[in-house]
Amino acid sequence: MSTLPTPVGPAPLAPRPLYPEVVGAVRAAGLLDRRLGPYLVHFAVNTLGLLVVLAALVVWHDSWWLMAWAVVLAVVSVQIGFLGHDIAHRQVSRRARTAALLGLLHANLLSGLSYGWWVDKHNAHHAHPNDLETDPDVRAGVLIFDVSQARERRGLGAMVTRHQAWLFFPLLTFEAVNLYLAGLRSLVRPGLQHRWAEVALIGVHTAAYLSLVVTTMTWAQGLVFVAIHQGVRGIYLGVSFAPNHKGMPVLSRADEADPFLRQVLTSRNIRGGPVVDWALGGLNYQIEHHLFPSMPRANLPSAQQIVRAVCELHAVPYVEASARSSYADVLRHLHAVGAPLRVSGRG
């Protein structure tokens, strides 16, 4: 497959739509039913992780060894984010009020992110993945994901795009802070349903976070701790989300209109076992997650068998790669997108 997200032609499919066939098989297997047990385990492990980090900050007060615990906190923070992601997709509870309360708890209070802003953004991504016009995750920003976007770059932006493959991982260190600030910007403007509750909860999160750092470390240690925590958190978030769609095709109009093709052809799964499942929060089953966003995370491996079988039967490309090769594909794609600017020397 080309590293450039050029439109692809129609796949050699059976004439009937495939989505109803897959949905029927998944429903018959009971894979859309709620599974609270695994989520209770996730919540308990995340809570324990937070308590362990808090205990470490108190016990090793003013110690440089706390910098190692910043890495642990980054992992716990992202795992809390994964659970918040599942909550937003109604995987934990179908009730809107329950989902909103749990979402505000995990996003705003525990993560410092705007739940309403992120849900709106993420729903737009799910509706039309890799659509340059409507998917906010591939719109032109610091990084560029399509050659057509790269041609519009000038000045500093063009210079970044020329070398964006090399800058990708360093830039990820700012991703957690970027999400925090983007959420705050969204709360300045009216429109979110629970706007003032979100403002209050992010305020509590920020005050508690800074107070904990200031009271358990010296100023120098606190600055290093925050830099490590937020930097590692940003990298972890980036390596969890980036392989899922980056470098996958932009669809032709016919394929975009088919709900099955729209999700399968634009998504990439990451191969692995239980450790990868935990480390990536189930996002390694990106194809199945996009087909069934409300499916409990624990059911995604079983759904994969059904989806893969349907794809094989109807000659639909099903992309699955190792974590290492997926990151290599993303970097090659970013490098290829910046090629026109390197040739022209612009920036």
Secondary structure as the mmCIF struct_conf table of DSSP 4:
data_model
#
loop_
_struct_conf.conf_type_id
_struct_conf.id
_struct_conf.beg_label_comp_id
_struct_conf.beg_label_asym_id
_struct_conf.beg_label_seq_id
_struct_conf.end_label_comp_id
_struct_conf.end_label_asym_id
_struct_conf.end_label_seq_id
BEND BEND1 THR A 3 LEU A 4
STRN STRN1 VAL A 8 VAL A 8
HELX_LH_PP_P HELX_LH_PP_P1 GLY A 9 ALA A 11
BEND BEND2 PRO A 15 ARG A 16
BEND BEND3 LEU A 18 LEU A 18
HELX_RH_AL_P HELX_RH_AL_P1 TYR A 19 ALA A 28
TURN_TY1_P TURN_TY1_P1 ALA A 29 LEU A 32
BEND BEND4 ASP A 33 ASP A 33
HELX_RH_AL_P HELX_RH_AL_P2 LEU A 36 VAL A 59
TURN_TY1_P TURN_TY1_P2 TRP A 60 ASP A 62
TURN_TY1_P TURN_TY1_P3 TRP A 64 TRP A 65
HELX_RH_AL_P HELX_RH_AL_P3 LEU A 66 ALA A 88
TURN_TY1_P TURN_TY1_P4 HIS A 89 ARG A 90
BEND BEND5 GLN A 91 VAL A 92
BEND BEND6 ARG A 94 ARG A 94
HELX_RH_AL_P HELX_RH_AL_P4 ALA A 96 LEU A 104
HELX_RH_PI_P HELX_RH_PI_P1 LEU A 105 LEU A 109
HELX_RH_AL_P HELX_RH_AL_P5 LEU A 110 SER A 111
HELX_RH_AL_P HELX_RH_AL_P6 TYR A 115 ALA A 127
BEND BEND7 HIS A 128 HIS A 128
TURN_TY1_P TURN_TY1_P5 PRO A 129 ASN A 130
TURN_TY1_P TURN_TY1_P6 LEU A 132 THR A 134
HELX_RH_3T_P HELX_RH_3T_P1 PRO A 136 VAL A 138
BEND BEND8 ARG A 139 LEU A 143
BEND BEND9 ASP A 146 ASP A 146
HELX_RH_AL_P HELX_RH_AL_P7 VAL A 147 ALA A 150
TURN_TY1_P TURN_TY1_P7 ARG A 151 GLU A 152
HELX_RH_AL_P HELX_RH_AL_P8 GLY A 155 ARG A 162
TURN_TY1_P TURN_TY1_P8 HIS A 163 HIS A 163
HELX_RH_AL_P HELX_RH_AL_P9 GLN A 164 LEU A 172
TURN_TY1_P TURN_TY1_P9 THR A 173 PHE A 174
HELX_RH_AL_P HELX_RH_AL_P10 GLU A 175 VAL A 188
BEND BEND10 ARG A 189 ARG A 189
TURN_TY1_P TURN_TY1_P10 PRO A 190 GLY A 191
TURN_TY1_P TURN_TY1_P11 GLN A 193 HIS A 194
HELX_RH_AL_P HELX_RH_AL_P11 ARG A 195 THR A 216
BEND BEND11 MET A 217 MET A 217
HELX_RH_AL_P HELX_RH_AL_P12 TRP A 219 PHE A 241
HELX_RH_3T_P HELX_RH_3T_P2 ALA A 242 ASN A 244
TURN_TY1_P TURN_TY1_P12 HIS A 245 GLY A 247
HELX_LH_PP_P HELX_LH_PP_P2 MET A 248 VAL A 250
STRN STRN2 LEU A 251 LEU A 251
HELX_LH_PP_P HELX_LH_PP_P3 SER A 252 SER A 252
HELX_RH_AL_P HELX_RH_AL_P13 ARG A 253 ALA A 257
BEND BEND12 ASP A 258 ASP A 258
HELX_RH_AL_P HELX_RH_AL_P14 PRO A 259 VAL A 264
TURN_TY1_P TURN_TY1_P13 LEU A 265 THR A 266
STRN STRN3 ASN A 269 ILE A 270
HELX_RH_AL_P HELX_RH_AL_P15 PRO A 274 ALA A 279
TURN_TY1_P TURN_TY1_P14 LEU A 280 ASN A 284
HELX_RH_AL_P HELX_RH_AL_P16 GLN A 286 LEU A 291
TURN_TY1_P TURN_TY1_P15 PRO A 293 SER A 294
BEND BEND13 MET A 295 MET A 295
HELX_RH_3T_P HELX_RH_3T_P3 ARG A 297 ASN A 299
HELX_RH_AL_P HELX_RH_AL_P17 LEU A 300 LEU A 313
TURN_TY1_P TURN_TY1_P16 HIS A 314 ALA A 315
STRN STRN4 GLU A 320 ALA A 321
HELX_RH_AL_P HELX_RH_AL_P18 ALA A 323 VAL A 337
TURN_TY1_P TURN_TY1_P17 GLY A 338 GLY A 338
HELX_RH_AL_P HELX_RH_AL_P19 ALA A 339 SER A 344
TURN_TY1_P TURN_TY1_P18 GLY A 345 GLY A 345
#
